[in-house]
Amino acid sequence: MKSALKNKEEKLKDHDNLFWAYLAGMMDANGCIMITKLKDPKASRGFSWQVNVRVGCKNGSYLEGLKESIGGCISKSGNSHQWRIGGNTARVVLSKVFPYLIIKQKQCVWAIKALELTRGHRKRGFDSIRTDKCLNTLCLKISTFNQKGI
């Protein structure tokens, strides 16, 4: 598992600044950054948090290229395609596109913070109640921006 993650991170390092700038433009125009709370029977509190990045477009071949070069998955609804990433992949991608984002820069900051908080739950002294409050706040901020079409 660690070697697969290392290979994925190495793959992401192969891209130049122009690639990340272009992806940031796609995210600003046709993307969505989300924090969601999911039912999770395996989690001690019955739920877990997830950060997702989505980009939609009609050109499925462009999204296939993203899937091949970054990872993630693609779904199709009618003539629209949507590429989605989460977890460590989202963390790396968000940190790479951050300098180039214009419209979704605040959502990016909040999502990176949420990813840091969800990674911290494995550490000793983890305060799940306080972290849940922070994650709820971040989720609400992103949801509010997303509803405004920002």
Secondary structure, 3 states (H helix, E strand, C coil): CHHHHHHHHHHHHCCCHHHHHHHHHHHHHHEEEEEEEEECCCCCCCEEEEEEEEEEECCHHHHHHHHHHCCCEEEEECCEEEEEEEHHHHHHHHHHHHHHCCCCHHHHHHHHHHHHHHHHHHCCCCCHHHHHHHHHHHHHHHHHHHHCCC
